[in-house]
Amino acid sequence: MADLNVDVVFLDAGGVLVGPSRDVIRDRFAAAGFSIDPDLLFEAHYRGVQAIDIAEAAPEVFDDYHRAYAAHIGVDEVSAPSASAVLQGLWELSGLWGEILPWAADGLAAIAATGVPIVIVSNADGTVEELLTGTGLLQVGPGPGTEVAAVVDSGALGIAKPDPAIFHHALGLVGATPDRAIHVGDAYQYDVRGARAAGVRPVLLDPLGIRTEADCDRVASLVEVVALLH
């Protein structure tokens, strides 16, 4: 790894490796009387995350996300509170975030091929390791998916991004120093600010190309992260 400038890659889970199941979302909205276009749901997530960042929302406060998400899928202002209630109920579903994102498998494989260890650092509910392993994308140690060194789940640890302590914990697991680590996430408010506070280089995943205001590295796909390691 002499030609690499990092000793560990931290990856967020939701929005980086997996997204919420579009089939489940469509069915929940249909049950509530909404007819939505499933093709809009991929972009709706990243519009929602952008709204969180603009509002500088606290962890686990998703009101701004819900409003932006509903607006993107065509929900009018009168129906917005009902749509937000549907989304709130969805986010409380364990296992909702099980849809593999298009770049996830290739991106994980490309990073792993460099020899740099991968650690998942996620704000979740204590089940993210089980969820990710169940997708077949990855597992801790050898297995059918990409091998990762560890999975750090805020729900299990009791510390959530943007608290830099979650990154300090992850660094300790692999014996790395902050200046030799990068973290890839889709939320500036949690991922970029948290990583930066810990001295870790932040990278913002921006598949829509809409985060031009971000003062950090941006990538459109996880595969592009490999170029940042050299």
Secondary structure in CASP SS format (residue, H / E / C, confidence):
PFRMAT SS
TARGET T0000
AUTHOR 0000-0000-0000
METHOD secondary structure of the structure
MODEL  1
M C 1.00
A C 1.00
D C 1.00
L C 1.00
N C 1.00
V C 1.00
D C 1.00
V E 1.00
V E 1.00
F E 1.00
L E 1.00
D C 1.00
A C 1.00
G E 1.00
G C 1.00
V C 1.00
L C 1.00
V E 1.00
G E 1.00
P C 1.00
S C 1.00
R H 1.00
D H 1.00
V H 1.00
I H 1.00
R H 1.00
D H 1.00
R H 1.00
F H 1.00
A H 1.00
A H 1.00
A C 1.00
G C 1.00
F C 1.00
S C 1.00
I C 1.00
D C 1.00
P H 1.00
D H 1.00
L H 1.00
L H 1.00
F H 1.00
E H 1.00
A H 1.00
H H 1.00
Y H 1.00
R H 1.00
G H 1.00
V H 1.00
Q H 1.00
A H 1.00
I H 1.00
D H 1.00
I H 1.00
A H 1.00
E C 1.00
A C 1.00
A C 1.00
P C 1.00
E C 1.00
V C 1.00
F C 1.00
D H 1.00
D H 1.00
Y H 1.00
H H 1.00
R H 1.00
A H 1.00
Y H 1.00
A H 1.00
A H 1.00
H H 1.00
I C 1.00
G C 1.00
V C 1.00
D C 1.00
E C 1.00
V C 1.00
S C 1.00
A H 1.00
P H 1.00
S H 1.00
A H 1.00
S H 1.00
A H 1.00
V H 1.00
L H 1.00
Q H 1.00
G H 1.00
L H 1.00
W H 1.00
E C 1.00
L C 1.00
S C 1.00
G C 1.00
L C 1.00
W C 1.00
G C 1.00
E E 1.00
I E 1.00
L C 1.00
P C 1.00
W C 1.00
A H 1.00
A H 1.00
D H 1.00
G H 1.00
L H 1.00
A H 1.00
A H 1.00
I H 1.00
A H 1.00
A H 1.00
T C 1.00
G C 1.00
V C 1.00
P C 1.00
I E 1.00
V E 1.00
I E 1.00
V E 1.00
S E 1.00
N C 1.00
A C 1.00
D C 1.00
G C 1.00
T C 1.00
V H 1.00
E H 1.00
E H 1.00
L H 1.00
L H 1.00
T H 1.00
G H 1.00
T H 1.00
G C 1.00
L C 1.00
L E 1.00
Q E 1.00
V E 1.00
G C 1.00
P C 1.00
G C 1.00
P C 1.00
G C 1.00
T E 1.00
E E 1.00
V E 1.00
A C 1.00
A E 1.00
V E 1.00
V E 1.00
D E 1.00
S H 1.00
G H 1.00
A H 1.00
L H 1.00
G C 1.00
I C 1.00
A C 1.00
K C 1.00
P C 1.00
D C 1.00
P C 1.00
A H 1.00
I H 1.00
F H 1.00
H H 1.00
H H 1.00
A H 1.00
L H 1.00
G H 1.00
L H 1.00
V H 1.00
G C 1.00
A C 1.00
T C 1.00
P H 1.00
D H 1.00
R H 1.00
A E 1.00
I E 1.00
H E 1.00
V E 1.00
G E 1.00
D C 1.00
A C 1.00
Y H 1.00
Q H 1.00
Y H 1.00
D H 1.00
V H 1.00
R H 1.00
G H 1.00
A H 1.00
R H 1.00
A H 1.00
A C 1.00
G C 1.00
V C 1.00
R E 1.00
P E 1.00
V E 1.00
L E 1.00
L E 1.00
D C 1.00
P C 1.00
L C 1.00
G C 1.00
I C 1.00
R C 1.00
T C 1.00
E C 1.00
A C 1.00
D C 1.00
C C 1.00
D E 1.00
R E 1.00
V E 1.00
A C 1.00
S C 1.00
L H 1.00
V H 1.00
E H 1.00
V H 1.00
V H 1.00
A H 1.00
L H 1.00
L H 1.00
H C 1.00
END
